[in-house]
Amino acid sequence: MAVTTSDSEMTGMENGPGPDAVFAAKLAEGVFEIQKCNGCGAHVFHPRVICPTCGSADLGWVAPTGQGTVYARTIVRRKPERGGDYNVVLVDLQEGVRMMSRVDGIAHDEIAAGMKVSASIGEGPDGEPAVVFQPEGDAR
């Protein structure tokens, strides 16, 4: 006989906010945190209910160093009347997770893979809080 288990029984989440909502609420409070599995110690991003490394539902929130390296970047080209160009980057944080974001404070064409960056909380495209990066050191 097969045993069925509901998602809430597996994750311990009954009717509370999901991990995306928790992440967004923390950003709105000015706090940047990512998840860390209490089962295997792996850092986790994008917010989840189950650790992708070991399958544990025992995930907590921790403050990352905010230091990272640009893995890849692209420039989205738009007409000035539509808001102008913007960059999209993938950043590998020191904790081993990869985030999609943007780099501010430098010309789009100067952003390159391997660039060291640091995180802060800035403004997303619709005015919501978002994790954005700035170049470190001489890259500015």
C-alpha positions in Angstrom: 0.0 0.0 0.0 1.4 3.4 -1.0 1.7 6.1 1.6 0.9 9.6 0.5 2.4 12.7 2.2 1.2 16.2 1.6 3.7 19.0 0.8 2.9 20.7 4.1 3.7 17.5 6.0 7.0 17.2 4.1 8.1 20.8 4.6 6.6 21.7 8.0 4.9 24.6 6.2 1.2 24.6 7.0 -0.3 27.9 5.9 2.6 30.3 6.4 4.3 32.3 3.7 6.4 30.4 1.2 10.1 30.9 0.9 9.8 33.5 -1.9 7.5 35.6 0.2 9.9 35.3 3.2 12.8 36.4 1.0 10.9 39.4 -0.4 9.8 40.4 3.1 13.4 40.3 4.4 14.5 42.5 1.4 11.7 45.0 2.3 13.1 45.2 5.8 16.6 45.9 4.3 17.9 42.4 5.1 19.6 40.2 2.4 19.6 36.5 3.5 19.8 33.2 1.7 18.9 29.8 2.9 21.2 27.3 4.4 20.4 23.6 4.9 20.6 22.5 8.6 20.9 18.9 7.3 23.9 19.1 5.0 25.2 22.7 5.4 24.6 23.6 1.7 23.7 27.2 0.9 20.5 27.5 -1.2 19.3 30.1 -3.6 16.6 30.5 -5.1 14.4 30.1 -2.0 13.0 26.6 -1.7 11.1 24.4 0.7 13.4 21.4 0.2 17.2 21.4 0.0 18.3 20.5 -3.5 21.5 18.8 -2.2 20.1 16.4 0.4 16.3 16.7 0.3 16.0 18.0 3.8 13.2 20.4 4.7 15.2 21.9 7.5 16.3 25.2 5.9 17.2 28.3 7.8 18.1 31.8 6.8 21.6 33.3 7.0 23.3 36.5 5.9 25.8 35.9 3.0 29.0 37.8 2.7 27.6 39.6 -0.3 30.8 39.1 -2.1 30.7 37.4 -5.5 32.0 37.1 -9.0 30.2 37.8 -12.3 29.7 34.5 -14.1 28.0 36.0 -17.2 26.4 39.2 -18.4 24.2 40.4 -21.2 22.9 43.8 -22.1 19.3 44.3 -23.0 19.1 47.0 -25.7 16.1 49.3 -25.6 15.2 52.6 -27.1 15.8 55.6 -24.7 12.1 56.4 -24.7 11.4 52.8 -23.4 13.9 53.2 -20.5 17.2 52.6 -22.2 19.6 49.7 -22.0 20.1 47.6 -18.9 22.4 44.7 -17.9 21.5 41.3 -16.6 24.2 39.3 -14.8 24.6 35.9 -13.2 26.7 36.2 -10.0 28.3 33.4 -8.1 28.3 34.3 -4.4 31.1 33.1 -2.2 28.6 30.7 -0.5 28.4 28.8 -3.8 25.0 29.9 -5.0 24.3 31.7 -8.3 22.0 34.7 -8.5 20.5 36.7 -11.4 20.7 40.4 -10.9 22.3 43.6 -12.3 25.5 45.5 -11.7 25.1 49.3 -11.0 27.8 51.9 -10.9 29.7 50.9 -14.1 29.1 51.1 -17.8 27.3 48.1 -19.1 30.0 47.3 -21.6 32.7 47.3 -18.8 31.0 44.4 -17.0 32.8 41.2 -17.6 32.9 37.6 -16.4 35.3 37.2 -13.5 34.6 40.8 -12.2 34.4 40.9 -8.4 31.2 42.5 -7.1 29.5 43.1 -3.8 25.8 43.0 -3.0 23.4 45.6 -1.7 19.7 46.1 -1.6 18.6 48.4 -4.4 15.4 49.0 -6.4 14.0 46.5 -8.8 12.3 47.5 -12.1 8.9 48.1 -10.4 10.3 49.9 -7.4 10.4 46.8 -5.2 13.5 46.0 -3.2 16.0 43.8 -5.1 19.6 42.5 -4.6 21.9 44.5 -6.9 25.7 44.4 -7.2 28.4 47.0 -7.5 31.9 46.4 -8.8 34.7 46.1 -6.2 38.1 47.9 -6.2 39.5 49.3 -9.5 36.6 48.2 -11.6 34.5 51.3 -10.8 
